[in-house]
Amino acid sequence: MACFLSGFESSRLSIWGVLQNKVCARPHSSVEALKKKLVEEWDKLSVEYLRATVDAYPRRLRAVIAAKGGRIE
């Protein structure tokens, strides 16, 4: 996920940030264990949280366009 518009660099996708914090809270013994934990944590995310995150993107995209690709808050 290294390739983002500069306006999105600070927050990236909040969904991935949440997953990263939960999944990487402890080391994993293998790639398979990491994948399993990622799926477990994904399944715990509420539909309401996912919908709110997706619904916020048009507003954020308009802000990036208005900032001509620069940083947004």
BAKE-609488 format. One record per atom (N, C-alpha, C, O): residue in three letters; x, y negated, z; residue number from 1. Coordinates in nm, 3 decimals, m for minus. Layout:
N
<r residu="ala" xx="X" yy="Y" zz="Z" num="NUM"/>
...
***
This chain:
73
<r residu="met" xx="0.081" yy="0.119" zz="0.000" num="1"/>
<r residu="met" xx="0.000" yy="0.000" zz="0.000" num="1"/>
<r residu="met" xx="0.086" yy="m0.126" zz="0.000" num="1"/>
<r residu="met" xx="0.046" yy="m0.228" zz="0.056" num="1"/>
<r residu="ala" xx="0.199" yy="m0.119" zz="m0.061" num="2"/>
<r residu="ala" xx="0.290" yy="m0.232" zz="m0.058" num="2"/>
<r residu="ala" xx="0.252" yy="m0.342" zz="m0.157" num="2"/>
<r residu="ala" xx="0.302" yy="m0.454" zz="m0.144" num="2"/>
<r residu="cys" xx="0.168" yy="m0.314" zz="m0.252" num="3"/>
<r residu="cys" xx="0.138" yy="m0.410" zz="m0.358" num="3"/>
<r residu="cys" xx="0.005" yy="m0.480" zz="m0.332" num="3"/>
<r residu="cys" xx="m0.099" yy="m0.429" zz="m0.373" num="3"/>
<r residu="phe" xx="0.008" yy="m0.595" zz="m0.266" num="4"/>
<r residu="phe" xx="m0.112" yy="m0.672" zz="m0.238" num="4"/>
<r residu="phe" xx="m0.092" yy="m0.816" zz="m0.279" num="4"/>
<r residu="phe" xx="0.020" yy="m0.865" zz="m0.287" num="4"/>
<r residu="leu" xx="m0.203" yy="m0.882" zz="m0.306" num="5"/>
<r residu="leu" xx="m0.197" yy="m1.025" zz="m0.328" num="5"/>
<r residu="leu" xx="m0.145" yy="m1.091" zz="m0.201" num="5"/>
<r residu="leu" xx="m0.172" yy="m1.041" zz="m0.092" num="5"/>
<r residu="ser" xx="m0.072" yy="m1.200" zz="m0.214" num="6"/>
<r residu="ser" xx="m0.013" yy="m1.262" zz="m0.096" num="6"/>
<r residu="ser" xx="m0.118" yy="m1.301" zz="0.007" num="6"/>
<r residu="ser" xx="m0.089" yy="m1.299" zz="0.127" num="6"/>
<r residu="gly" xx="m0.237" yy="m1.335" zz="m0.034" num="7"/>
<r residu="gly" xx="m0.344" yy="m1.371" zz="0.059" num="7"/>
<r residu="gly" xx="m0.388" yy="m1.255" zz="0.145" num="7"/>
<r residu="gly" xx="m0.450" yy="m1.275" zz="0.249" num="7"/>
<r residu="phe" xx="m0.356" yy="m1.135" zz="0.103" num="8"/>
<r residu="phe" xx="m0.397" yy="m1.018" zz="0.178" num="8"/>
<r residu="phe" xx="m0.283" yy="m0.956" zz="0.257" num="8"/>
<r residu="phe" xx="m0.304" yy="m0.860" zz="0.331" num="8"/>
<r residu="glu" xx="m0.163" yy="m1.008" zz="0.243" num="9"/>
<r residu="glu" xx="m0.047" yy="m0.947" zz="0.309" num="9"/>
<r residu="glu" xx="m0.061" yy="m0.943" zz="0.460" num="9"/>
<r residu="glu" xx="m0.023" yy="m0.843" zz="0.522" num="9"/>
<r residu="ser" xx="m0.115" yy="m1.047" zz="0.521" num="10"/>
<r residu="ser" xx="m0.118" yy="m1.052" zz="0.666" num="10"/>
<r residu="ser" xx="m0.216" yy="m0.951" zz="0.725" num="10"/>
<r residu="ser" xx="m0.188" yy="m0.894" zz="0.831" num="10"/>
<r residu="ser" xx="m0.327" yy="m0.927" zz="0.660" num="11"/>
<r residu="ser" xx="m0.425" yy="m0.836" zz="0.718" num="11"/>
<r residu="ser" xx="m0.435" yy="m0.704" zz="0.644" num="11"/>
<r residu="ser" xx="m0.483" yy="m0.605" zz="0.698" num="11"/>
<r residu="arg" xx="m0.387" yy="m0.704" zz="0.518" num="12"/>
<r residu="arg" xx="m0.405" yy="m0.589" zz="0.430" num="12"/>
<r residu="arg" xx="m0.550" yy="m0.546" zz="0.438" num="12"/>
<r residu="arg" xx="m0.638" yy="m0.629" zz="0.456" num="12"/>
<r residu="leu" xx="m0.574" yy="m0.421" zz="0.426" num="13"/>
<r residu="leu" xx="m0.710" yy="m0.372" zz="0.449" num="13"/>
<r residu="leu" xx="m0.719" yy="m0.335" zz="0.596" num="13"/>
<r residu="leu" xx="m0.644" yy="m0.251" zz="0.644" num="13"/>
<r residu="ser" xx="m0.810" yy="m0.396" zz="0.666" num="14"/>
<r residu="ser" xx="m0.818" yy="m0.369" zz="0.809" num="14"/>
<r residu="ser" xx="m0.845" yy="m0.221" zz="0.836" num="14"/>
<r residu="ser" xx="m0.805" yy="m0.169" zz="0.939" num="14"/>
<r residu="ile" xx="m0.912" yy="m0.155" zz="0.744" num="15"/>
<r residu="ile" xx="m0.937" yy="m0.011" zz="0.762" num="15"/>
<r residu="ile" xx="m0.806" yy="0.064" zz="0.771" num="15"/>
<r residu="ile" xx="m0.789" yy="0.148" zz="0.860" num="15"/>
<r residu="trp" xx="m0.712" yy="0.035" zz="0.682" num="16"/>
<r residu="trp" xx="m0.584" yy="0.105" zz="0.684" num="16"/>
<r residu="trp" xx="m0.503" yy="0.069" zz="0.807" num="16"/>
<r residu="trp" xx="m0.431" yy="0.153" zz="0.861" num="16"/>
<r residu="gly" xx="m0.514" yy="m0.055" zz="0.852" num="17"/>
<r residu="gly" xx="m0.445" yy="m0.096" zz="0.974" num="17"/>
<r residu="gly" xx="m0.494" yy="m0.019" zz="1.095" num="17"/>
<r residu="gly" xx="m0.415" yy="0.026" zz="1.178" num="17"/>
<r residu="val" xx="m0.626" yy="m0.005" zz="1.105" num="18"/>
<r residu="val" xx="m0.685" yy="0.071" zz="1.215" num="18"/>
<r residu="val" xx="m0.640" yy="0.216" zz="1.209" num="18"/>
<r residu="val" xx="m0.598" yy="0.273" zz="1.310" num="18"/>
<r residu="leu" xx="m0.648" yy="0.276" zz="1.090" num="19"/>
<r residu="leu" xx="m0.605" yy="0.415" zz="1.076" num="19"/>
<r residu="leu" xx="m0.458" yy="0.431" zz="1.109" num="19"/>
<r residu="leu" xx="m0.420" yy="0.526" zz="1.177" num="19"/>
<r residu="gln" xx="m0.375" yy="0.340" zz="1.062" num="20"/>
<r residu="gln" xx="m0.232" yy="0.349" zz="1.089" num="20"/>
<r residu="gln" xx="m0.204" yy="0.344" zz="1.239" num="20"/>
<r residu="gln" xx="m0.124" yy="0.422" zz="1.290" num="20"/>
<r residu="asn" xx="m0.270" yy="0.253" zz="1.309" num="21"/>
<r residu="asn" xx="m0.249" yy="0.241" zz="1.453" num="21"/>
<r residu="asn" xx="m0.288" yy="0.370" zz="1.525" num="21"/>
<r residu="asn" xx="m0.218" yy="0.413" zz="1.617" num="21"/>
<r residu="lys" xx="m0.397" yy="0.430" zz="1.486" num="22"/>
<r residu="lys" xx="m0.444" yy="0.551" zz="1.552" num="22"/>
<r residu="lys" xx="m0.359" yy="0.673" zz="1.514" num="22"/>
<r residu="lys" xx="m0.319" yy="0.751" zz="1.599" num="22"/>
<r residu="val" xx="m0.332" yy="0.686" zz="1.385" num="23"/>
<r residu="val" xx="m0.261" yy="0.805" zz="1.337" num="23"/>
<r residu="val" xx="m0.114" yy="0.802" zz="1.376" num="23"/>
<r residu="val" xx="m0.056" yy="0.907" zz="1.406" num="23"/>
<r residu="cys" xx="m0.053" yy="0.686" zz="1.376" num="24"/>
<r residu="cys" xx="0.091" yy="0.677" zz="1.404" num="24"/>
<r residu="cys" xx="0.121" yy="0.651" zz="1.551" num="24"/>
<r residu="cys" xx="0.234" yy="0.617" zz="1.585" num="24"/>
<r residu="ala" xx="0.022" yy="0.665" zz="1.637" num="25"/>
<r residu="ala" xx="0.043" yy="0.642" zz="1.780" num="25"/>
<r residu="ala" xx="0.138" yy="0.746" zz="1.839" num="25"/>
<r residu="ala" xx="0.199" yy="0.723" zz="1.943" num="25"/>
<r residu="arg" xx="0.148" yy="0.861" zz="1.773" num="26"/>
<r residu="arg" xx="0.241" yy="0.965" zz="1.819" num="26"/>
<r residu="arg" xx="0.299" yy="1.036" zz="1.698" num="26"/>
<r residu="arg" xx="0.239" yy="1.038" zz="1.591" num="26"/>
<r residu="pro" xx="0.416" yy="1.095" zz="1.715" num="27"/>
<r residu="pro" xx="0.479" yy="1.165" zz="1.601" num="27"/>
<r residu="pro" xx="0.402" yy="1.293" zz="1.565" num="27"/>
<r residu="pro" xx="0.330" yy="1.350" zz="1.647" num="27"/>
<r residu="his" xx="0.421" yy="1.336" zz="1.442" num="28"/>
<r residu="his" xx="0.355" yy="1.458" zz="1.393" num="28"/>
<r residu="his" xx="0.462" yy="1.559" zz="1.354" num="28"/>
<r residu="his" xx="0.571" yy="1.523" zz="1.308" num="28"/>
<r residu="ser" xx="0.430" yy="1.684" zz="1.374" num="29"/>
<r residu="ser" xx="0.528" yy="1.790" zz="1.350" num="29"/>
<r residu="ser" xx="0.547" yy="1.822" zz="1.203" num="29"/>
<r residu="ser" xx="0.647" yy="1.884" zz="1.165" num="29"/>
<r residu="ser" xx="0.452" yy="1.781" zz="1.120" num="30"/>
<r residu="ser" xx="0.461" yy="1.811" zz="0.977" num="30"/>
<r residu="ser" xx="0.372" yy="1.715" zz="0.899" num="30"/>
<r residu="ser" xx="0.290" yy="1.643" zz="0.957" num="30"/>
<r residu="val" xx="0.389" yy="1.717" zz="0.769" num="31"/>
<r residu="val" xx="0.302" yy="1.636" zz="0.683" num="31"/>
<r residu="val" xx="0.159" yy="1.685" zz="0.694" num="31"/>
<r residu="val" xx="0.066" yy="1.605" zz="0.694" num="31"/>
<r residu="glu" xx="0.141" yy="1.814" zz="0.705" num="32"/>
<r residu="glu" xx="0.006" yy="1.870" zz="0.719" num="32"/>
<r residu="glu" xx="m0.061" yy="1.822" zz="0.848" num="32"/>
<r residu="glu" xx="m0.180" yy="1.791" zz="0.848" num="32"/>
<r residu="ala" xx="0.015" yy="1.816" zz="0.957" num="33"/>
<r residu="ala" xx="m0.040" yy="1.766" zz="1.084" num="33"/>
<r residu="ala" xx="m0.079" yy="1.619" zz="1.071" num="33"/>
<r residu="ala" xx="m0.182" yy="1.577" zz="1.123" num="33"/>
<r residu="leu" xx="0.003" yy="1.541" zz="1.001" num="34"/>
<r residu="leu" xx="m0.028" yy="1.401" zz="0.976" num="34"/>
<r residu="leu" xx="m0.155" yy="1.388" zz="0.894" num="34"/>
<r residu="leu" xx="m0.241" yy="1.306" zz="0.926" num="34"/>
<r residu="lys" xx="m0.167" yy="1.466" zz="0.788" num="35"/>
<r residu="lys" xx="m0.287" yy="1.463" zz="0.704" num="35"/>
<r residu="lys" xx="m0.411" yy="1.499" zz="0.785" num="35"/>
<r residu="lys" xx="m0.515" yy="1.434" zz="0.772" num="35"/>
<r residu="lys" xx="m0.399" yy="1.602" zz="0.870" num="36"/>
<r residu="lys" xx="m0.512" yy="1.646" zz="0.951" num="36"/>
<r residu="lys" xx="m0.558" yy="1.533" zz="1.045" num="36"/>
<r residu="lys" xx="m0.677" yy="1.507" zz="1.058" num="36"/>
<r residu="lys" xx="m0.461" yy="1.468" zz="1.110" num="37"/>
<r residu="lys" xx="m0.494" yy="1.358" zz="1.201" num="37"/>
<r residu="lys" xx="m0.556" yy="1.241" zz="1.127" num="37"/>
<r residu="lys" xx="m0.650" yy="1.180" zz="1.178" num="37"/>
<r residu="leu" xx="m0.508" yy="1.210" zz="1.008" num="38"/>
<r residu="leu" xx="m0.564" yy="1.103" zz="0.927" num="38"/>
<r residu="leu" xx="m0.711" yy="1.130" zz="0.895" num="38"/>
<r residu="leu" xx="m0.795" yy="1.041" zz="0.907" num="38"/>
<r residu="val" xx="m0.741" yy="1.253" zz="0.854" num="39"/>
<r residu="val" xx="m0.880" yy="1.289" zz="0.822" num="39"/>
<r residu="val" xx="m0.966" yy="1.282" zz="0.949" num="39"/>
<r residu="val" xx="m1.080" yy="1.234" zz="0.943" num="39"/>
<r residu="glu" xx="m0.914" yy="1.328" zz="1.061" num="40"/>
<r residu="glu" xx="m0.989" yy="1.322" zz="1.186" num="40"/>
<r residu="glu" xx="m1.024" yy="1.178" zz="1.223" num="40"/>
<r residu="glu" xx="m1.138" yy="1.148" zz="1.259" num="40"/>
<r residu="glu" xx="m0.926" yy="1.090" zz="1.212" num="41"/>
<r residu="glu" xx="m0.949" yy="0.950" zz="1.248" num="41"/>
<r residu="glu" xx="m1.041" yy="0.881" zz="1.147" num="41"/>
<r residu="glu" xx="m1.123" yy="0.798" zz="1.186" num="41"/>
<r residu="trp" xx="m1.028" yy="0.915" zz="1.019" num="42"/>
<r residu="trp" xx="m1.118" yy="0.860" zz="0.917" num="42"/>
<r residu="trp" xx="m1.263" yy="0.896" zz="0.950" num="42"/>
<r residu="trp" xx="m1.353" yy="0.813" zz="0.941" num="42"/>
<r residu="asp" xx="m1.284" yy="1.022" zz="0.989" num="43"/>
<r residu="asp" xx="m1.420" yy="1.069" zz="1.020" num="43"/>
<r residu="asp" xx="m1.478" yy="0.999" zz="1.142" num="43"/>
<r residu="asp" xx="m1.600" yy="0.997" zz="1.158" num="43"/>
<r residu="lys" xx="m1.395" yy="0.943" zz="1.228" num="44"/>
<r residu="lys" xx="m1.443" yy="0.873" zz="1.347" num="44"/>
<r residu="lys" xx="m1.484" yy="0.729" zz="1.319" num="44"/>
<r residu="lys" xx="m1.554" yy="0.668" zz="1.400" num="44"/>
<r residu="leu" xx="m1.442" yy="0.674" zz="1.206" num="45"/>
<r residu="leu" xx="m1.479" yy="0.535" zz="1.174" num="45"/>
<r residu="leu" xx="m1.629" yy="0.526" zz="1.149" num="45"/>
<r residu="leu" xx="m1.687" yy="0.608" zz="1.077" num="45"/>
<r residu="ser" xx="m1.692" yy="0.427" zz="1.209" num="46"/>
<r residu="ser" xx="m1.836" yy="0.413" zz="1.195" num="46"/>
<r residu="ser" xx="m1.872" yy="0.356" zz="1.057" num="46"/>
<r residu="ser" xx="m1.795" yy="0.282" zz="0.997" num="46"/>
<r residu="val" xx="m1.988" yy="0.393" zz="1.012" num="47"/>
<r residu="val" xx="m2.040" yy="0.341" zz="0.885" num="47"/>
<r residu="val" xx="m2.056" yy="0.190" zz="0.894" num="47"/>
<r residu="val" xx="m2.031" yy="0.119" zz="0.797" num="47"/>
<r residu="glu" xx="m2.097" yy="0.142" zz="1.010" num="48"/>
<r residu="glu" xx="m2.115" yy="m0.002" zz="1.028" num="48"/>
<r residu="glu" xx="m1.983" yy="m0.077" zz="1.011" num="48"/>
<r residu="glu" xx="m1.979" yy="m0.182" zz="0.946" num="48"/>
<r residu="tyr" xx="m1.877" yy="m0.024" zz="1.070" num="49"/>
<r residu="tyr" xx="m1.745" yy="m0.087" zz="1.057" num="49"/>
<r residu="tyr" xx="m1.699" yy="m0.087" zz="0.911" num="49"/>
<r residu="tyr" xx="m1.652" yy="m0.189" zz="0.860" num="49"/>
<r residu="leu" xx="m1.714" yy="0.027" zz="0.843" num="50"/>
<r residu="leu" xx="m1.673" yy="0.036" zz="0.703" num="50"/>
<r residu="leu" xx="m1.754" yy="m0.058" zz="0.617" num="50"/>
<r residu="leu" xx="m1.698" yy="m0.124" zz="0.529" num="50"/>
<r residu="arg" xx="m1.885" yy="m0.067" zz="0.639" num="51"/>
<r residu="arg" xx="m1.971" yy="m0.156" zz="0.560" num="51"/>
<r residu="arg" xx="m1.932" yy="m0.302" zz="0.583" num="51"/>
<r residu="arg" xx="m1.923" yy="m0.379" zz="0.487" num="51"/>
<r residu="ala" xx="m1.908" yy="m0.340" zz="0.707" num="52"/>
<r residu="ala" xx="m1.870" yy="m0.479" zz="0.736" num="52"/>
<r residu="ala" xx="m1.738" yy="m0.515" zz="0.669" num="52"/>
<r residu="ala" xx="m1.722" yy="m0.626" zz="0.619" num="52"/>
<r residu="thr" xx="m1.644" yy="m0.422" zz="0.668" num="53"/>
<r residu="thr" xx="m1.514" yy="m0.447" zz="0.605" num="53"/>
<r residu="thr" xx="m1.530" yy="m0.464" zz="0.454" num="53"/>
<r residu="thr" xx="m1.472" yy="m0.555" zz="0.395" num="53"/>
<r residu="val" xx="m1.607" yy="m0.376" zz="0.393" num="54"/>
<r residu="val" xx="m1.630" yy="m0.385" zz="0.248" num="54"/>
<r residu="val" xx="m1.707" yy="m0.513" zz="0.215" num="54"/>
<r residu="val" xx="m1.675" yy="m0.580" zz="0.117" num="54"/>
<r residu="asp" xx="m1.806" yy="m0.546" zz="0.295" num="55"/>
<r residu="asp" xx="m1.886" yy="m0.665" zz="0.269" num="55"/>
<r residu="asp" xx="m1.806" yy="m0.795" zz="0.280" num="55"/>
<r residu="asp" xx="m1.843" yy="m0.895" zz="0.219" num="55"/>
<r residu="ala" xx="m1.698" yy="m0.794" zz="0.357" num="56"/>
<r residu="ala" xx="m1.616" yy="m0.914" zz="0.374" num="56"/>
<r residu="ala" xx="m1.526" yy="m0.940" zz="0.254" num="56"/>
<r residu="ala" xx="m1.477" yy="m1.052" zz="0.238" num="56"/>
<r residu="tyr" xx="m1.503" yy="m0.841" zz="0.168" num="57"/>
<r residu="tyr" xx="m1.406" yy="m0.858" zz="0.060" num="57"/>
<r residu="tyr" xx="m1.440" yy="m0.963" zz="m0.044" num="57"/>
<r residu="tyr" xx="m1.350" yy="m1.034" zz="m0.087" num="57"/>
<r residu="pro" xx="m1.565" yy="m0.976" zz="m0.088" num="58"/>
<r residu="pro" xx="m1.592" yy="m1.084" zz="m0.185" num="58"/>
<r residu="pro" xx="m1.555" yy="m1.222" zz="m0.132" num="58"/>
<r residu="pro" xx="m1.500" yy="m1.304" zz="m0.205" num="58"/>
<r residu="arg" xx="m1.584" yy="m1.247" zz="m0.004" num="59"/>
<r residu="arg" xx="m1.549" yy="m1.376" zz="0.057" num="59"/>
<r residu="arg" xx="m1.397" yy="m1.392" zz="0.060" num="59"/>
<r residu="arg" xx="m1.346" yy="m1.500" zz="0.030" num="59"/>
<r residu="arg" xx="m1.325" yy="m1.286" zz="0.095" num="60"/>
<r residu="arg" xx="m1.179" yy="m1.295" zz="0.101" num="60"/>
<r residu="arg" xx="m1.120" yy="m1.314" zz="m0.039" num="60"/>
<r residu="arg" xx="m1.025" yy="m1.391" zz="m0.055" num="60"/>
<r residu="leu" xx="m1.174" yy="m1.248" zz="m0.138" num="61"/>
<r residu="leu" xx="m1.126" yy="m1.266" zz="m0.275" num="61"/>
<r residu="leu" xx="m1.147" yy="m1.409" zz="m0.323" num="61"/>
<r residu="leu" xx="m1.059" yy="m1.467" zz="m0.386" num="61"/>
<r residu="arg" xx="m1.266" yy="m1.465" zz="m0.292" num="62"/>
<r residu="arg" xx="m1.290" yy="m1.606" zz="m0.330" num="62"/>
<r residu="arg" xx="m1.189" yy="m1.698" zz="m0.261" num="62"/>
<r residu="arg" xx="m1.143" yy="m1.795" zz="m0.321" num="62"/>
<r residu="ala" xx="m1.156" yy="m1.669" zz="m0.136" num="63"/>
<r residu="ala" xx="m1.058" yy="m1.752" zz="m0.064" num="63"/>
<r residu="ala" xx="m0.920" yy="m1.742" zz="m0.127" num="63"/>
<r residu="ala" xx="m0.850" yy="m1.843" zz="m0.137" num="63"/>
<r residu="val" xx="m0.880" yy="m1.623" zz="m0.170" num="64"/>
<r residu="val" xx="m0.750" yy="m1.605" zz="m0.237" num="64"/>
<r residu="val" xx="m0.749" yy="m1.682" zz="m0.369" num="64"/>
<r residu="val" xx="m0.649" yy="m1.747" zz="m0.402" num="64"/>
<r residu="ile" xx="m0.857" yy="m1.675" zz="m0.442" num="65"/>
<r residu="ile" xx="m0.867" yy="m1.749" zz="m0.569" num="65"/>
<r residu="ile" xx="m0.858" yy="m1.898" zz="m0.543" num="65"/>
<r residu="ile" xx="m0.786" yy="m1.969" zz="m0.613" num="65"/>
<r residu="ala" xx="m0.931" yy="m1.947" zz="m0.442" num="66"/>
<r residu="ala" xx="m0.928" yy="m2.089" zz="m0.409" num="66"/>
<r residu="ala" xx="m0.789" yy="m2.132" zz="m0.364" num="66"/>
<r residu="ala" xx="m0.748" yy="m2.246" zz="m0.388" num="66"/>
<r residu="ala" xx="m0.716" yy="m2.041" zz="m0.300" num="67"/>
<r residu="ala" xx="m0.580" yy="m2.073" zz="m0.254" num="67"/>
<r residu="ala" xx="m0.477" yy="m2.046" zz="m0.364" num="67"/>
<r residu="ala" xx="m0.357" yy="m2.053" zz="m0.340" num="67"/>
<r residu="lys" xx="m0.525" yy="m2.015" zz="m0.484" num="68"/>
<r residu="lys" xx="m0.440" yy="m1.987" zz="m0.600" num="68"/>
<r residu="lys" xx="m0.335" yy="m1.880" zz="m0.569" num="68"/>
<r residu="lys" xx="m0.218" yy="m1.891" zz="m0.606" num="68"/>
<r residu="gly" xx="m0.382" yy="m1.776" zz="m0.498" num="69"/>
<r residu="gly" xx="m0.295" yy="m1.664" zz="m0.467" num="69"/>
<r residu="gly" xx="m0.213" yy="m1.682" zz="m0.342" num="69"/>
<r residu="gly" xx="m0.138" yy="m1.592" zz="m0.303" num="69"/>
<r residu="gly" xx="m0.226" yy="m1.797" zz="m0.277" num="70"/>
<r residu="gly" xx="m0.148" yy="m1.821" zz="m0.154" num="70"/>
<r residu="gly" xx="m0.212" yy="m1.752" zz="m0.033" num="70"/>
<r residu="gly" xx="m0.311" yy="m1.681" zz="m0.044" num="70"/>
<r residu="arg" xx="m0.152" yy="m1.775" zz="0.080" num="71"/>
<r residu="arg" xx="m0.200" yy="m1.713" zz="0.203" num="71"/>
<r residu="arg" xx="m0.337" yy="m1.768" zz="0.242" num="71"/>
<r residu="arg" xx="m0.370" yy="m1.884" zz="0.218" num="71"/>
<r residu="ile" xx="m0.415" yy="m1.680" zz="0.303" num="72"/>
<r residu="ile" xx="m0.544" yy="m1.720" zz="0.360" num="72"/>
<r residu="ile" xx="m0.550" yy="m1.670" zz="0.503" num="72"/>
<r residu="ile" xx="m0.475" yy="m1.580" zz="0.542" num="72"/>
<r residu="glu" xx="m0.637" yy="m1.727" zz="0.580" num="73"/>
<r residu="glu" xx="m0.655" yy="m1.683" zz="0.720" num="73"/>
<r residu="glu" xx="m0.772" yy="m1.591" zz="0.730" num="73"/>
<r residu="glu" xx="m0.803" yy="m1.542" zz="0.839" num="73"/>
***
